[in-house]
Amino acid sequence: MQNKNFFYKLYYEWWKNIDKFIFSLILLLFVTGLFFSLVSTSLIASDKLNTNDYLFFFKHLVFVFLGIVIIFFFSSLDEKKLFRISPIIFLFSIIFLILVPFIGIEVKGSKRWIDLFLLPRFQPIELVKPFLIIVISLILSAQKYNNIFIKYFFSFLTTLSVAFLLAIQPDIGQTILIFLSWSILIFTSGISILFLGIFFIILIFIFSYLIFFIPKFEYIKNRLLSFFDSQGGTHNFQSDKAIESIVSGGFFGKGIGEGTLKNRVPEAHTDYIISVISEEFGVIAIILILLLFLIFIYSIFKKVYLENEEKIKLILVGCTSLILIQAMIHIGVNIRLFPTTGMTLPFISYGGSSIISISILSGIILNLTKRKIH
């Protein structure tokens, strides 16, 4: 009876203090992802795996339920406890990232996944990203060092260590994502735009050298050359089919189940979900999804504007930027603005690792935007 009262009180306090509008948007985005997971993966399961039509959907549903539990856990934590445990979880997730080259599963020349007991093919970087944002924000807002350049240096070293582990896999897409998120955080903290510009020029030279002169990154070089060569290439095939699907869907789409992209592109339900949605439901559906994301981001930034504590501002900006940049890269790949990166669309794409990552980010956002109890 006491346990029942404890959980009821915990839930009551949580529900009373969280931002219900932001929470509703998170749930709506997850439900949208579930719906499109159903219509974009049923044919894959039946035609290619010769199994239950709803296999992928039920897996997606299980991960969404797990995600809601994760959201509740992180959003109900005491703020100080969240800041205390985040560096510990970050170090723990880094260990998984270090293990990837040794025990990881290789797919198309890259080792990015490891097998865990309940999470087969888990991608450790998805666990690292939310806590990397918190760790960088804590470094930048630390009172221990008065010199801001020391803080930039330590935050850069932290980001670089993650980038190095990603480069070994190799995973250039996620590497670019975390560097962009880091740059937004240090820009928000007040760095000179000139300094940031010089850093990015140096970074571009380093990436260019790695991609064009180091054999391990040859597949990325081939992907880039294929992107600029409009006459051929397997990566062009995927992007071209995605563009064709968007065009053929028109404004209102072909209708549920009438699309063909999900049968022609292997990663349709993850990397090309926007094209699948556009083909079957039209550009109007994409506009509505983008509108949901913009309302979600605007709602968080409204809270940032009212927040006085620097580290909370930085964490909220970092989490929001991470979601926004990942969504932009995903959409950019689908409309052939960027080369193929294997980036999922937050909340919407199928994938256990991706859902767990966005759930942790959502939990952190809800925690730091909830009503303060004085």
C-alpha positions as CSV (number, residue, x, y, z in Angstrom):
1,M,0.0,0.0,0.0
2,Q,2.9,2.3,0.8
3,N,4.5,1.6,-2.5
4,K,1.3,2.3,-4.3
5,N,1.0,5.7,-2.5
6,F,4.6,6.5,-3.3
7,F,4.2,5.8,-7.1
8,Y,0.9,7.7,-7.1
9,K,2.6,10.7,-5.4
10,L,5.6,10.5,-7.8
11,Y,3.3,10.4,-10.8
12,Y,1.1,13.3,-9.4
13,E,4.2,15.5,-8.8
14,W,5.5,14.7,-12.3
15,W,2.3,15.4,-14.1
16,K,1.7,18.6,-12.1
17,N,5.1,20.1,-13.0
18,I,5.9,19.0,-16.5
19,D,5.1,21.2,-19.5
20,K,2.1,19.3,-20.8
21,F,2.2,21.0,-24.2
22,I,5.7,19.9,-25.0
23,F,4.9,16.4,-23.6
24,S,1.8,16.3,-25.9
25,L,4.0,17.2,-28.9
26,I,6.5,14.4,-28.1
27,L,3.6,11.9,-27.8
28,L,2.1,13.1,-31.1
29,L,5.5,12.8,-32.9
30,F,5.9,9.2,-31.6
31,V,2.3,8.3,-32.6
32,T,3.0,9.8,-36.1
33,G,6.2,7.6,-36.3
34,L,4.2,4.5,-35.3
35,F,1.6,5.1,-37.9
36,F,4.1,5.6,-40.7
37,S,6.1,2.6,-39.4
38,L,3.0,0.5,-40.0
39,V,2.4,1.7,-43.5
40,S,6.1,1.8,-44.5
41,T,7.3,-1.6,-43.2
42,S,4.4,-4.0,-43.5
43,L,5.3,-4.9,-47.1
44,I,9.0,-5.3,-46.3
45,A,8.2,-7.8,-43.6
46,S,5.8,-9.9,-45.8
47,D,7.8,-9.8,-49.1
48,K,11.4,-10.0,-47.9
49,L,11.2,-11.8,-44.6
50,N,8.1,-14.0,-45.3
51,T,6.7,-13.4,-41.8
52,N,4.0,-11.5,-40.0
53,D,3.1,-8.2,-41.8
54,Y,3.3,-6.3,-38.5
55,L,6.6,-7.5,-37.3
56,F,8.4,-4.2,-37.6
57,F,5.4,-2.3,-36.3
58,F,5.2,-4.3,-33.1
59,K,9.0,-3.9,-32.6
60,H,8.6,-0.2,-33.1
61,L,5.6,-0.2,-30.7
62,V,7.7,-2.0,-28.0
63,F,10.5,0.6,-28.3
64,V,8.0,3.5,-28.1
65,F,6.6,2.1,-24.9
66,L,10.2,1.7,-23.6
67,G,10.9,5.2,-24.7
68,I,7.9,6.6,-22.7
69,V,9.3,4.8,-19.6
70,I,12.7,6.4,-20.3
71,I,11.1,9.8,-20.7
72,F,9.2,9.4,-17.4
73,F,12.4,8.3,-15.6
74,F,14.6,11.2,-16.9
75,S,11.9,13.9,-16.6
76,S,11.0,12.9,-13.0
77,L,14.6,13.0,-11.7
78,D,15.7,15.8,-9.4
79,E,17.6,18.4,-11.5
80,K,20.8,18.0,-9.4
81,K,20.6,14.3,-9.6
82,L,20.3,14.5,-13.4
83,F,23.5,16.6,-13.5
84,R,25.2,14.2,-11.2
85,I,24.4,10.9,-13.0
86,S,24.8,12.2,-16.6
87,P,28.7,12.2,-16.6
88,I,28.6,8.7,-15.2
89,I,26.2,7.5,-17.9
90,F,28.3,9.3,-20.5
91,L,31.5,7.5,-19.4
92,F,29.5,4.2,-19.3
93,S,28.3,4.8,-22.9
94,I,31.8,5.7,-24.0
95,I,32.9,2.2,-22.9
96,F,30.3,0.7,-25.3
97,L,31.6,3.0,-28.1
98,I,35.2,1.8,-27.4
99,L,34.0,-1.8,-27.7
100,V,32.4,-1.3,-31.1
101,P,35.6,-1.9,-33.2
102,F,36.3,-5.1,-31.3
103,I,32.9,-6.8,-30.9
104,G,30.8,-4.7,-33.2
105,I,28.6,-6.0,-36.1
106,E,29.9,-5.0,-39.5
107,V,27.4,-3.8,-42.1
108,K,28.5,-2.4,-45.5
109,G,32.1,-1.9,-44.3
110,S,31.2,-0.1,-41.1
111,K,31.1,-1.3,-37.5
112,R,28.5,0.8,-35.6
113,W,26.4,-1.7,-33.7
114,I,26.9,-4.1,-30.9
115,D,24.7,-6.9,-29.6
116,L,23.2,-6.4,-26.2
117,F,21.1,-8.8,-24.3
118,L,17.7,-7.2,-24.9
119,L,18.8,-4.8,-27.7
120,P,20.3,-6.6,-30.7
121,R,22.2,-4.3,-33.0
122,F,22.3,-1.4,-30.6
123,Q,24.2,1.7,-31.8
124,P,26.2,3.1,-28.8
125,I,26.6,6.6,-30.3
126,E,22.8,7.1,-29.8
127,L,23.3,6.7,-26.0
128,V,26.4,8.9,-26.1
129,K,24.8,11.9,-27.8
130,P,22.3,13.1,-25.1
131,F,24.9,12.9,-22.3
132,L,27.6,14.5,-24.5
133,I,25.4,17.6,-24.7
134,I,25.0,17.7,-20.9
135,V,28.7,17.1,-20.2
136,I,29.7,19.9,-22.7
137,S,27.2,22.2,-21.2
138,L,28.4,21.5,-17.6
139,I,32.0,22.2,-18.8
140,L,31.1,25.5,-20.5
141,S,29.1,26.7,-17.5
142,A,31.5,25.5,-14.8
143,Q,32.5,28.0,-12.2
144,K,35.8,26.3,-11.5
145,Y,37.6,27.9,-14.5
146,N,37.2,31.6,-15.2
147,N,39.1,31.5,-18.5
148,I,36.4,30.7,-21.2
149,F,39.1,29.4,-23.6
150,I,40.0,26.7,-21.1
151,K,36.4,25.6,-21.1
152,Y,36.3,25.6,-24.9
153,F,39.5,23.5,-24.9
154,F,38.1,20.9,-22.5
155,S,34.7,20.8,-24.3
156,F,36.6,20.3,-27.6
157,L,38.7,17.5,-26.2
158,T,35.6,15.7,-25.0
159,T,33.9,16.1,-28.4
160,L,37.1,15.1,-30.2
161,S,37.4,11.9,-28.1
162,V,33.9,10.9,-29.3
163,A,34.6,11.9,-32.8
164,F,37.8,9.8,-32.9
165,L,35.8,6.7,-31.8
166,L,33.3,7.4,-34.5
167,A,36.0,7.8,-37.1
168,I,37.3,4.4,-36.3
169,Q,33.9,2.8,-37.1
170,P,33.8,4.9,-39.5
171,D,30.7,7.1,-39.1
172,I,31.3,10.5,-40.6
173,G,27.6,11.5,-40.5
174,Q,27.4,11.2,-36.7
175,T,30.8,12.8,-36.4
176,I,29.6,15.9,-38.3
177,L,26.4,15.9,-36.2
178,I,28.2,16.1,-32.8
179,F,30.7,18.7,-34.1
180,L,27.8,20.9,-35.3
181,S,26.1,20.5,-31.9
182,W,29.3,21.4,-30.1
183,S,29.8,24.5,-32.3
184,I,26.2,25.7,-31.5
185,L,26.9,25.2,-27.8
186,I,30.1,27.2,-27.8
187,F,28.5,29.8,-30.1
188,T,25.6,30.2,-27.6
189,S,28.2,30.5,-24.8
190,G,29.6,33.6,-26.5
191,I,32.5,32.6,-28.7
192,S,33.7,34.9,-31.5
193,I,32.2,34.1,-34.9
194,L,35.7,34.6,-36.5
195,F,37.2,32.0,-34.1
196,L,34.4,29.6,-35.0
197,G,34.8,30.2,-38.7
198,I,38.6,29.5,-38.6
199,F,37.9,26.3,-36.6
200,F,35.5,25.0,-39.3
201,I,37.9,25.8,-42.1
202,I,40.5,23.7,-40.3
203,L,37.9,20.9,-39.7
204,I,37.0,20.8,-43.4
205,F,40.7,20.4,-44.3
206,I,41.0,17.5,-41.8
207,F,37.9,15.8,-43.0
208,S,39.0,16.2,-46.6
209,Y,42.4,14.6,-45.9
210,L,40.8,11.7,-44.0
211,I,38.3,11.0,-46.7
212,F,40.6,11.3,-49.8
213,F,43.9,10.0,-48.5
214,I,43.2,7.4,-45.8
215,P,42.1,4.0,-47.2
216,K,39.7,3.3,-44.3
217,F,37.5,6.1,-45.5
218,E,37.5,5.1,-49.1
219,Y,33.8,4.2,-49.0
220,I,33.0,7.8,-47.9
221,K,35.1,9.1,-50.8
222,N,33.2,6.8,-53.2
223,R,29.9,8.0,-51.7
224,L,30.8,11.6,-52.2
225,L,32.0,11.1,-55.8
226,S,28.9,9.1,-56.5
227,F,26.8,12.0,-55.1
228,F,28.4,14.5,-57.5
229,D,28.3,12.0,-60.4
230,S,24.7,12.2,-61.6
231,Q,25.2,9.3,-64.1
232,G,25.5,6.4,-61.7
233,G,26.4,4.9,-58.4
234,T,24.5,2.7,-55.9
235,H,24.0,5.7,-53.5
236,N,22.6,7.7,-56.5
237,F,20.2,4.9,-57.1
238,Q,18.8,5.2,-53.5
239,S,18.7,9.0,-53.7
240,D,17.2,9.1,-57.2
241,K,14.4,6.7,-56.2
242,A,13.7,8.8,-53.1
243,I,13.4,12.0,-55.3
244,E,11.2,10.1,-57.8
245,S,8.9,9.0,-55.0
246,I,8.5,12.5,-53.6
247,V,7.7,13.8,-57.1
248,S,5.3,11.0,-58.0
249,G,3.5,11.5,-54.7
250,G,2.6,15.0,-55.6
251,F,0.7,17.2,-53.1
252,F,-1.7,14.6,-51.7
253,G,0.1,11.3,-52.4
254,K,-0.8,8.0,-54.0
255,G,-2.6,6.6,-50.9
256,I,-1.8,4.1,-48.1
257,G,0.1,1.1,-49.4
258,E,0.3,2.4,-53.0
259,G,4.0,3.6,-52.7
260,T,6.8,1.5,-54.3
261,L,9.9,3.1,-52.6
262,K,9.7,0.8,-49.6
263,N,10.1,-2.2,-51.8
264,R,13.0,-0.7,-53.9
265,V,15.2,0.8,-51.2
266,P,16.5,-1.4,-48.3
267,E,16.6,1.5,-45.7
268,A,13.2,3.0,-46.7
269,H,11.7,2.6,-43.2
270,T,14.7,4.3,-41.5
271,D,16.9,6.5,-43.7
272,Y,14.2,7.3,-46.3
273,I,11.1,7.5,-44.3
274,I,10.3,11.1,-45.4
275,S,10.3,9.9,-49.1
276,V,8.0,7.0,-48.2
277,I,5.6,9.3,-46.4
278,S,5.7,11.8,-49.3
279,E,5.0,9.2,-51.9
280,E,1.9,7.8,-50.1
281,F,0.6,10.8,-48.3
282,G,2.0,13.7,-50.4
283,V,4.0,16.8,-49.6
284,I,1.2,18.0,-47.4
285,A,2.0,15.3,-44.9
286,I,5.7,16.4,-44.9
287,I,4.7,20.0,-44.3
288,L,2.5,18.9,-41.3
289,I,5.4,16.9,-39.8
290,L,7.8,19.8,-40.3
291,L,5.3,22.1,-38.7
292,L,5.1,19.7,-35.7
293,F,8.9,19.8,-35.3
294,L,8.9,23.7,-35.6
295,I,6.2,24.0,-32.9
296,F,8.1,21.6,-30.7
297,I,11.4,23.5,-31.1
298,Y,9.7,26.9,-30.7
299,S,8.1,25.7,-27.5
300,I,11.5,24.8,-26.0
301,F,13.2,28.0,-27.1
302,K,10.4,30.0,-25.4
303,K,11.4,28.2,-22.2
304,V,15.1,28.9,-22.9
305,Y,14.3,32.6,-23.2
306,L,12.7,32.6,-19.7
307,E,15.5,30.5,-18.1
308,N,18.2,32.3,-16.0
309,E,20.6,29.5,-15.3
310,E,23.3,29.2,-18.0
311,K,23.8,25.4,-17.9
312,I,20.1,24.7,-18.3
313,K,20.0,27.2,-21.2
314,L,22.9,25.4,-22.9
315,I,21.5,21.9,-22.4
316,L,18.1,22.9,-23.8
317,V,19.8,24.6,-26.8
318,G,22.1,21.6,-27.3
319,C,19.3,19.0,-27.1
320,T,17.1,21.0,-29.5
321,S,19.9,21.6,-31.9
322,L,20.8,17.9,-32.0
323,I,17.2,17.1,-32.9
324,L,16.9,19.9,-35.5
325,I,20.3,19.2,-37.2
326,Q,19.5,15.4,-37.4
327,A,16.1,16.1,-38.9
328,M,17.6,18.6,-41.4
329,I,20.3,16.1,-42.5
330,H,17.7,13.3,-42.9
331,I,15.5,15.5,-45.0
332,G,18.5,16.9,-47.0
333,V,19.6,13.3,-47.9
334,N,16.0,12.5,-49.0
335,I,15.8,15.4,-51.4
336,R,19.4,14.8,-52.5
337,L,20.8,18.0,-51.0
338,F,23.4,15.9,-49.0
339,P,25.1,12.6,-49.7
340,T,23.7,9.4,-48.0
341,T,24.6,9.4,-44.3
342,G,22.3,6.8,-42.7
343,M,20.7,9.3,-40.5
344,T,17.2,8.6,-39.0
345,L,14.4,11.1,-38.6
346,P,13.9,11.7,-34.9
347,F,10.7,10.3,-33.4
348,I,9.5,9.1,-36.9
349,S,12.0,6.6,-38.2
350,Y,12.0,2.9,-37.2
351,G,15.0,1.8,-35.1
352,G,15.4,0.9,-31.4
353,S,18.7,2.9,-30.8
354,S,17.2,6.0,-32.4
355,I,14.0,5.8,-30.3
356,I,16.0,5.3,-27.1
357,S,18.2,8.3,-27.9
358,I,15.3,10.7,-28.7
359,S,13.5,9.4,-25.6
360,I,16.5,10.4,-23.4
361,L,16.7,13.8,-25.1
362,S,12.9,14.3,-24.6
363,G,13.2,13.3,-20.9
364,I,16.0,15.8,-20.4
365,I,14.0,18.5,-22.1
366,L,10.9,17.8,-20.1
367,N,13.0,17.8,-16.9
368,L,14.6,21.2,-17.5
369,T,11.4,22.8,-18.8
370,K,9.1,21.7,-15.9
371,R,7.7,24.1,-13.4
372,K,10.3,24.9,-10.7
373,I,9.3,24.1,-7.1
374,H,10.8,26.6,-4.6
